[in-house]
Amino acid sequence: MINEEIEFRLFELQDEEYRALQSAIVPTVDAARIIGVRLPALRAYAKEIVSRPDIEDFLHALPHRYYDEDQLHAAVISDIKDYGRCINEVERFLPYVDNWATCDALIPAAFRKRPDGLTARTGVWLRSPHVYTVRFGIGTLMRYYLGEGFDISYARKVASVEHGDYYVRMMVAWYFATALAKRYDQALPFIEQHKLDVWTHNKAIQKSLESYRVTPEHKEYLRSLKIKA
């Protein structure tokens, strides 16, 4: 069966040094669930199995026992080219995502053309009570809608997210730091007018200052907008 085959293969790919690193940087995951497979190996393996006729058995076997199975699951979904099938698998998987790394590993190639209905789905995700569904919704708007297809209403939706969780607030900050790099004139008023809570506001500025995509002149002005706690 594919599920047993996948577990066996993941342990073959185990890297103990990487396992220790993942245990440290993904604190919301029980260390006993981490096998320790590096992302390039996971992504290569996902490409091997995504077209198998029995891959649905793996995708439907939720929740998975191991964190690395979740990472592989995210990589497989990311490789599904058909949008309808992809969005169904995303919706099925999101409630089981329990950490930032798996959430951020879910980058569906089928979303790149910004298909009809995707922004409506992000609106639903942003209103979810589930932390990583909200984070995924913000990440989707950041990855696919800050270039061509940008609309100021998307930035307003992100700014209006009210969530106390660290991983959601960090993604809001990341969104606006990226927006300041790609859409400076449109993003700047959200900082000037203090549309974000103080922590997220300052974190967005910090991440912008660390970005090579933000000009020195813009960085100098953004420094002046930091709020003293």
C-alpha positions as protocol buffer text, in pm:
chain_id: "A"
residue {
  index: 1
  type: MET
  ca { x: 0 y: 0 z: 0 }
}
residue {
  index: 2
  type: ILE
  ca { x: 118 y: 350 z: -82 }
}
residue {
  index: 3
  type: ASN
  ca { x: 98 y: 479 z: 275 }
}
residue {
  index: 4
  type: GLU
  ca { x: 332 y: 213 z: 411 }
}
residue {
  index: 5
  type: GLU
  ca { x: 559 y: 263 z: 111 }
}
residue {
  index: 6
  type: ILE
  ca { x: 578 y: 637 z: 175 }
}
residue {
  index: 7
  type: GLU
  ca { x: 658 y: 595 z: 543 }
}
residue {
  index: 8
  type: PHE
  ca { x: 936 y: 350 z: 459 }
}
residue {
  index: 9
  type: ARG
  ca { x: 1079 y: 587 z: 197 }
}
residue {
  index: 10
  type: LEU
  ca { x: 1072 y: 885 z: 432 }
}
residue {
  index: 11
  type: PHE
  ca { x: 1276 y: 699 z: 688 }
}
residue {
  index: 12
  type: GLU
  ca { x: 1521 y: 605 z: 414 }
}
residue {
  index: 13
  type: LEU
  ca { x: 1562 y: 978 z: 348 }
}
residue {
  index: 14
  type: GLN
  ca { x: 1603 y: 1066 z: 715 }
}
residue {
  index: 15
  type: ASP
  ca { x: 1870 y: 1319 z: 812 }
}
residue {
  index: 16
  type: GLU
  ca { x: 1922 y: 1331 z: 1190 }
}
residue {
  index: 17
  type: GLU
  ca { x: 2092 y: 1671 z: 1181 }
}
residue {
  index: 18
  type: TYR
  ca { x: 1800 y: 1817 z: 991 }
}
residue {
  index: 19
  type: ARG
  ca { x: 1557 y: 1646 z: 1229 }
}
residue {
  index: 20
  type: ALA
  ca { x: 1716 y: 1830 z: 1522 }
}
residue {
  index: 21
  type: LEU
  ca { x: 1694 y: 2158 z: 1333 }
}
residue {
  index: 22
  type: GLN
  ca { x: 1326 y: 2109 z: 1251 }
}
residue {
  index: 23
  type: SER
  ca { x: 1248 y: 2022 z: 1612 }
}
residue {
  index: 24
  type: ALA
  ca { x: 1393 y: 2359 z: 1713 }
}
residue {
  index: 25
  type: ILE
  ca { x: 1229 y: 2579 z: 1451 }
}
residue {
  index: 26
  type: VAL
  ca { x: 883 y: 2417 z: 1445 }
}
residue {
  index: 27
  type: PRO
  ca { x: 802 y: 2423 z: 1817 }
}
residue {
  index: 28
  type: THR
  ca { x: 430 y: 2351 z: 1776 }
}
residue {
  index: 29
  type: VAL
  ca { x: 507 y: 1999 z: 1647 }
}
residue {
  index: 30
  type: ASP
  ca { x: 589 y: 1712 z: 1882 }
}
residue {
  index: 31
  type: ALA
  ca { x: 953 y: 1618 z: 1812 }
}
residue {
  index: 32
  type: ALA
  ca { x: 852 y: 1250 z: 1808 }
}
residue {
  index: 33
  type: ARG
  ca { x: 653 y: 1321 z: 1489 }
}
residue {
  index: 34
  type: ILE
  ca { x: 953 y: 1456 z: 1301 }
}
residue {
  index: 35
  type: ILE
  ca { x: 1150 y: 1213 z: 1082 }
}
residue {
  index: 36
  type: GLY
  ca { x: 1388 y: 1472 z: 941 }
}
residue {
  index: 37
  type: VAL
  ca { x: 1365 y: 1475 z: 560 }
}
residue {
  index: 38
  type: ARG
  ca { x: 1509 y: 1779 z: 384 }
}
residue {
  index: 39
  type: LEU
  ca { x: 1274 y: 1980 z: 163 }
}
residue {
  index: 40
  type: PRO
  ca { x: 1456 y: 1919 z: -168 }
}
residue {
  index: 41
  type: ALA
  ca { x: 1427 y: 1544 z: -111 }
}
residue {
  index: 42
  type: LEU
  ca { x: 1060 y: 1577 z: -18 }
}
residue {
  index: 43
  type: ARG
  ca { x: 984 y: 1783 z: -326 }
}
residue {
  index: 44
  type: ALA
  ca { x: 1167 y: 1541 z: -554 }
}
residue {
  index: 45
  type: TYR
  ca { x: 976 y: 1250 z: -401 }
}
residue {
  index: 46
  type: ALA
  ca { x: 646 y: 1438 z: -442 }
}
residue {
  index: 47
  type: LYS
  ca { x: 713 y: 1470 z: -815 }
}
residue {
  index: 48
  type: GLU
  ca { x: 768 y: 1093 z: -832 }
}
residue {
  index: 49
  type: ILE
  ca { x: 435 y: 1006 z: -676 }
}
residue {
  index: 50
  type: VAL
  ca { x: 195 y: 1290 z: -768 }
}
residue {
  index: 51
  type: SER
  ca { x: 72 y: 1111 z: -1082 }
}
residue {
  index: 52
  type: ARG
  ca { x: 35 y: 767 z: -928 }
}
residue {
  index: 53
  type: PRO
  ca { x: -318 y: 627 z: -953 }
}
residue {
  index: 54
  type: ASP
  ca { x: -315 y: 543 z: -581 }
}
residue {
  index: 55
  type: ILE
  ca { x: -196 y: 886 z: -461 }
}
residue {
  index: 56
  type: GLU
  ca { x: -552 y: 961 z: -346 }
}
residue {
  index: 57
  type: ASP
  ca { x: -509 y: 692 z: -80 }
}
residue {
  index: 58
  type: PHE
  ca { x: -227 y: 898 z: 71 }
}
residue {
  index: 59
  type: LEU
  ca { x: -403 y: 1233 z: 31 }
}
residue {
  index: 60
  type: HIS
  ca { x: -714 y: 1102 z: 204 }
}
residue {
  index: 61
  type: ALA
  ca { x: -527 y: 933 z: 491 }
}
residue {
  index: 62
  type: LEU
  ca { x: -566 y: 1224 z: 731 }
}
residue {
  index: 63
  type: PRO
  ca { x: -443 y: 1303 z: 986 }
}
residue {
  index: 64
  type: HIS
  ca { x: -94 y: 1176 z: 908 }
}
residue {
  index: 65
  type: ARG
  ca { x: 123 y: 1029 z: 1179 }
}
residue {
  index: 66
  type: TYR
  ca { x: 440 y: 1217 z: 1088 }
}
residue {
  index: 67
  type: TYR
  ca { x: 518 y: 1584 z: 1025 }
}
residue {
  index: 68
  type: ASP
  ca { x: 721 y: 1481 z: 720 }
}
residue {
  index: 69
  type: GLU
  ca { x: 411 y: 1315 z: 574 }
}
residue {
  index: 70
  type: ASP
  ca { x: 236 y: 1650 z: 611 }
}
residue {
  index: 71
  type: GLN
  ca { x: 528 y: 1818 z: 436 }
}
residue {
  index: 72
  type: LEU
  ca { x: 513 y: 1563 z: 156 }
}
residue {
  index: 73
  type: HIS
  ca { x: 135 y: 1609 z: 135 }
}
residue {
  index: 74
  type: ALA
  ca { x: 185 y: 1985 z: 89 }
}
residue {
  index: 75
  type: ALA
  ca { x: 443 y: 1921 z: -182 }
}
residue {
  index: 76
  type: VAL
  ca { x: 215 y: 1680 z: -368 }
}
residue {
  index: 77
  type: ILE
  ca { x: -75 y: 1927 z: -364 }
}
residue {
  index: 78
  type: SER
  ca { x: 162 y: 2199 z: -484 }
}
residue {
  index: 79
  type: ASP
  ca { x: 238 y: 1986 z: -791 }
}
residue {
  index: 80
  type: ILE
  ca { x: -125 y: 1920 z: -888 }
}
residue {
  index: 81
  type: LYS
  ca { x: -184 y: 2110 z: -1211 }
}
residue {
  index: 82
  type: ASP
  ca { x: -562 y: 2089 z: -1236 }
}
residue {
  index: 83
  type: TYR
  ca { x: -711 y: 2378 z: -1037 }
}
residue {
  index: 84
  type: GLY
  ca { x: -1040 y: 2209 z: -949 }
}
residue {
  index: 85
  type: ARG
  ca { x: -867 y: 1903 z: -808 }
}
residue {
  index: 86
  type: CYS
  ca { x: -601 y: 2117 z: -641 }
}
residue {
  index: 87
  type: ILE
  ca { x: -845 y: 2344 z: -457 }
}
residue {
  index: 88
  type: ASN
  ca { x: -1040 y: 2041 z: -334 }
}
residue {
  index: 89
  type: GLU
  ca { x: -724 y: 1890 z: -191 }
}
residue {
  index: 90
  type: VAL
  ca { x: -621 y: 2220 z: -34 }
}
residue {
  index: 91
  type: GLU
  ca { x: -959 y: 2248 z: 137 }
}
residue {
  index: 92
  type: ARG
  ca { x: -936 y: 1890 z: 259 }
}
residue {
  index: 93
  type: PHE
  ca { x: -584 y: 1937 z: 396 }
}
residue {
  index: 94
  type: LEU
  ca { x: -595 y: 2282 z: 558 }
}
residue {
  index: 95
  type: PRO
  ca { x: -780 y: 2176 z: 877 }
}
residue {
  index: 96
  type: TYR
  ca { x: -496 y: 1931 z: 951 }
}
residue {
  index: 97
  type: VAL
  ca { x: -212 y: 2180 z: 904 }
}
residue {
  index: 98
  type: ASP
  ca { x: -70 y: 2241 z: 1251 }
}
residue {
  index: 99
  type: ASN
  ca { x: 247 y: 2442 z: 1197 }
}
residue {
  index: 100
  type: TRP
  ca { x: 389 y: 2733 z: 999 }
}
residue {
  index: 101
  type: ALA
  ca { x: 636 y: 2524 z: 797 }
}
residue {
  index: 102
  type: THR
  ca { x: 373 y: 2295 z: 644 }
}
residue {
  index: 103
  type: CYS
  ca { x: 146 y: 2594 z: 585 }
}
residue {
  index: 104
  type: ASP
  ca { x: 421 y: 2779 z: 399 }
}
residue {
  index: 105
  type: ALA
  ca { x: 523 y: 2468 z: 204 }
}
residue {
  index: 106
  type: LEU
  ca { x: 176 y: 2459 z: 47 }
}
residue {
  index: 107
  type: ILE
  ca { x: 238 y: 2667 z: -269 }
}
residue {
  index: 108
  type: PRO
  ca { x: 3 y: 2533 z: -537 }
}
residue {
  index: 109
  type: ALA
  ca { x: 130 y: 2574 z: -891 }
}
residue {
  index: 110
  type: ALA
  ca { x: -235 y: 2574 z: -1003 }
}
residue {
  index: 111
  type: PHE
  ca { x: -282 y: 2911 z: -828 }
}
residue {
  index: 112
  type: ARG
  ca { x: -20 y: 3090 z: -1040 }
}
residue {
  index: 113
  type: LYS
  ca { x: -267 y: 3194 z: -1310 }
}
residue {
  index: 114
  type: ARG
  ca { x: -499 y: 3339 z: -1043 }
}
residue {
  index: 115
  type: PRO
  ca { x: -804 y: 3139 z: -1150 }
}
residue {
  index: 116
  type: ASP
  ca { x: -1155 y: 3273 z: -1108 }
}
residue {
  index: 117
  type: GLY
  ca { x: -1285 y: 3224 z: -758 }
}
residue {
  index: 118
  type: LEU
  ca { x: -948 y: 3211 z: -584 }
}
residue {
  index: 119
  type: THR
  ca { x: -977 y: 3553 z: -421 }
}
residue {
  index: 120
  type: ALA
  ca { x: -1323 y: 3458 z: -295 }
}
residue {
  index: 121
  type: ARG
  ca { x: -1169 y: 3153 z: -134 }
}
residue {
  index: 122
  type: THR
  ca { x: -902 y: 3365 z: 33 }
}
residue {
  index: 123
  type: GLY
  ca { x: -1179 y: 3571 z: 189 }
}
residue {
  index: 124
  type: VAL
  ca { x: -1323 y: 3255 z: 343 }
}
residue {
  index: 125
  type: TRP
  ca { x: -979 y: 3145 z: 466 }
}
residue {
  index: 126
  type: LEU
  ca { x: -912 y: 3483 z: 628 }
}
residue {
  index: 127
  type: ARG
  ca { x: -1231 y: 3444 z: 833 }
}
residue {
  index: 128
  type: SER
  ca { x: -1145 y: 3093 z: 950 }
}
residue {
  index: 129
  type: PRO
  ca { x: -1102 y: 3022 z: 1323 }
}
residue {
  index: 130
  type: HIS
  ca { x: -809 y: 2794 z: 1229 }
}
residue {
  index: 131
  type: VAL
  ca { x: -472 y: 2970 z: 1265 }
}
residue {
  index: 132
  type: TYR
  ca { x: -296 y: 2811 z: 970 }
}
residue {
  index: 133
  type: THR
  ca { x: -592 y: 2847 z: 736 }
}
residue {
  index: 134
  type: VAL
  ca { x: -581 y: 3222 z: 801 }
}
residue {
  index: 135
  type: ARG
  ca { x: -204 y: 3223 z: 750 }
}
residue {
  index: 136
  type: PHE
  ca { x: -245 y: 3032 z: 423 }
}
residue {
  index: 137
  type: GLY
  ca { x: -505 y: 3281 z: 300 }
}
residue {
  index: 138
  type: ILE
  ca { x: -272 y: 3574 z: 368 }
}
residue {
  index: 139
  type: GLY
  ca { x: 16 y: 3387 z: 204 }
}
residue {
  index: 140
  type: THR
  ca { x: -195 y: 3325 z: -105 }
}
residue {
  index: 141
  type: LEU
  ca { x: -267 y: 3696 z: -145 }
}
residue {
  index: 142
  type: MET
  ca { x: 100 y: 3773 z: -88 }
}
residue {
  index: 143
  type: ARG
  ca { x: 237 y: 3520 z: -338 }
}
residue {
  index: 144
  type: TYR
  ca { x: -11 y: 3561 z: -621 }
}
residue {
  index: 145
  type: TYR
  ca { x: -169 y: 3906 z: -591 }
}
residue {
  index: 146
  type: LEU
  ca { x: 102 y: 4162 z: -515 }
}
residue {
  index: 147
  type: GLY
  ca { x: 217 y: 4177 z: -876 }
}
residue {
  index: 148
  type: GLU
  ca { x: -20 y: 4161 z: -1169 }
}
residue {
  index: 149
  type: GLY
  ca { x: -371 y: 4119 z: -1037 }
}
residue {
  index: 150
  type: PHE
  ca { x: -315 y: 4340 z: -731 }
}
residue {
  index: 151
  type: ASP
  ca { x: -616 y: 4519 z: -589 }
}
residue {
  index: 152
  type: ILE
  ca { x: -604 y: 4751 z: -287 }
}
residue {
  index: 153
  type: SER
  ca { x: -903 y: 4568 z: -141 }
}
residue {
  index: 154
  type: TYR
  ca { x: -682 y: 4264 z: -86 }
}
residue {
  index: 155
  type: ALA
  ca { x: -442 y: 4468 z: 128 }
}
residue {
  index: 156
  type: ARG
  ca { x: -739 y: 4604 z: 324 }
}
residue {
  index: 157
  type: LYS
  ca { x: -858 y: 4250 z: 390 }
}
residue {
  index: 158
  type: VAL
  ca { x: -518 y: 4151 z: 526 }
}
residue {
  index: 159
  type: ALA
  ca { x: -493 y: 4465 z: 740 }
}
residue {
  index: 160
  type: SER
  ca { x: -837 y: 4393 z: 886 }
}
residue {
  index: 161
  type: VAL
  ca { x: -744 y: 4043 z: 1005 }
}
residue {
  index: 162
  type: GLU
  ca { x: -788 y: 4044 z: 1383 }
}
residue {
  index: 163
  type: HIS
  ca { x: -602 y: 3749 z: 1527 }
}
residue {
  index: 164
  type: GLY
  ca { x: -379 y: 3732 z: 1830 }
}
residue {
  index: 165
  type: ASP
  ca { x: -178 y: 3430 z: 1719 }
}
residue {
  index: 166
  type: TYR
  ca { x: 192 y: 3496 z: 1657 }
}
residue {
  index: 167
  type: TYR
  ca { x: 199 y: 3300 z: 1330 }
}
residue {
  index: 168
  type: VAL
  ca { x: -91 y: 3497 z: 1184 }
}
residue {
  index: 169
  type: ARG
  ca { x: 49 y: 3833 z: 1290 }
}
residue {
  index: 170
  type: MET
  ca { x: 389 y: 3743 z: 1149 }
}
residue {
  index: 171
  type: MET
  ca { x: 230 y: 3659 z: 814 }
}
residue {
  index: 172
  type: VAL
  ca { x: 45 y: 3993 z: 812 }
}
residue {
  index: 173
  type: ALA
  ca { x: 380 y: 4164 z: 873 }
}
residue {
  index: 174
  type: TRP
  ca { x: 540 y: 3958 z: 597 }
}
residue {
  index: 175
  type: TYR
  ca { x: 259 y: 4051 z: 360 }
}
residue {
  index: 176
  type: PHE
  ca { x: 304 y: 4423 z: 417 }
}
residue {
  index: 177
  type: ALA
  ca { x: 683 y: 4403 z: 402 }
}
residue {
  index: 178
  type: THR
  ca { x: 648 y: 4234 z: 63 }
}
residue {
  index: 179
  type: ALA
  ca { x: 387 y: 4489 z: -41 }
}
residue {
  index: 180
  type: LEU
  ca { x: 626 y: 4771 z: 51 }
}
residue {
  index: 181
  type: ALA
  ca { x: 884 y: 4611 z: -178 }
}
residue {
  index: 182
  type: LYS
  ca { x: 645 y: 4550 z: -468 }
}
residue {
  index: 183
  type: ARG
  ca { x: 371 y: 4810 z: -422 }
}
residue {
  index: 184
  type: TYR
  ca { x: 531 y: 5080 z: -212 }
}
residue {
  index: 185
  type: ASP
  ca { x: 293 y: 5366 z: -296 }
}
residue {
  index: 186
  type: GLN
  ca { x: -17 y: 5155 z: -231 }
}
residue {
  index: 187
  type: ALA
  ca { x: 119 y: 4985 z: 82 }
}
residue {
  index: 188
  type: LEU
  ca { x: 273 y: 5288 z: 252 }
}
residue {
  index: 189
  type: PRO
  ca { x: -57 y: 5446 z: 371 }
}
residue {
  index: 190
  type: PHE
  ca { x: -126 y: 5134 z: 580 }
}
residue {
  index: 191
  type: ILE
  ca { x: 194 y: 5210 z: 770 }
}
residue {
  index: 192
  type: GLU
  ca { x: 158 y: 5589 z: 777 }
}
residue {
  index: 193
  type: GLN
  ca { x: -201 y: 5566 z: 900 }
}
residue {
  index: 194
  type: HIS
  ca { x: -126 y: 5293 z: 1158 }
}
residue {
  index: 195
  type: LYS
  ca { x: -371 y: 5041 z: 1015 }
}
residue {
  index: 196
  type: LEU
  ca { x: -188 y: 4753 z: 1187 }
}
residue {
  index: 197
  type: ASP
  ca { x: -142 y: 4680 z: 1556 }
}
residue {
  index: 198
  type: VAL
  ca { x: 185 y: 4814 z: 1698 }
}
residue {
  index: 199
  type: TRP
  ca { x: 372 y: 4483 z: 1702 }
}
residue {
  index: 200
  type: THR
  ca { x: 274 y: 4393 z: 1344 }
}
residue {
  index: 201
  type: HIS
  ca { x: 340 y: 4750 z: 1227 }
}
residue {
  index: 202
  type: ASN
  ca { x: 694 y: 4745 z: 1364 }
}
residue {
  index: 203
  type: LYS
  ca { x: 760 y: 4391 z: 1243 }
}
residue {
  index: 204
  type: ALA
  ca { x: 653 y: 4486 z: 887 }
}
residue {
  index: 205
  type: ILE
  ca { x: 896 y: 4778 z: 897 }
}
residue {
  index: 206
  type: GLN
  ca { x: 1172 y: 4556 z: 1036 }
}
residue {
  index: 207
  type: LYS
  ca { x: 1127 y: 4301 z: 760 }
}
residue {
  index: 208
  type: SER
  ca { x: 1123 y: 4581 z: 502 }
}
residue {
  index: 209
  type: LEU
  ca { x: 1452 y: 4716 z: 637 }
}
residue {
  index: 210
  type: GLU
  ca { x: 1601 y: 4368 z: 596 }
}
residue {
  index: 211
  type: SER
  ca { x: 1484 y: 4344 z: 233 }
}
residue {
  index: 212
  type: TYR
  ca { x: 1718 y: 4412 z: -57 }
}
residue {
  index: 213
  type: ARG
  ca { x: 1410 y: 4499 z: -267 }
}
residue {
  index: 214
  type: VAL
  ca { x: 1333 y: 4814 z: -66 }
}
residue {
  index: 215
  type: THR
  ca { x: 1534 y: 5120 z: -168 }
}
residue {
  index: 216
  type: PRO
  ca { x: 1765 y: 5298 z: 80 }
}
residue {
  index: 217
  type: GLU
  ca { x: 1547 y: 5610 z: 55 }
}
residue {
  index: 218
  type: HIS
  ca { x: 1233 y: 5414 z: 138 }
}
residue {
  index: 219
  type: LYS
  ca { x: 1410 y: 5239 z: 425 }
}
residue {
  index: 220
  type: GLU
  ca { x: 1516 y: 5572 z: 574 }
}
residue {
  index: 221
  type: TYR
  ca { x: 1157 y: 5694 z: 573 }
}
residue {
  index: 222
  type: LEU
  ca { x: 1019 y: 5366 z: 709 }
}
residue {
  index: 223
  type: ARG
  ca { x: 1262 y: 5387 z: 1003 }
}
residue {
  index: 224
  type: SER
  ca { x: 1100 y: 5716 z: 1098 }
}
residue {
  index: 225
  type: LEU
  ca { x: 757 y: 5545 z: 1109 }
}
residue {
  index: 226
  type: LYS
  ca { x: 845 y: 5288 z: 1376 }
}
residue {
  index: 227
  type: ILE
  ca { x: 626 y: 5316 z: 1684 }
}
residue {
  index: 228
  type: LYS
  ca { x: 790 y: 5314 z: 2025 }
}
residue {
  index: 229
  type: ALA
  ca { x: 619 y: 5056 z: 2242 }
}
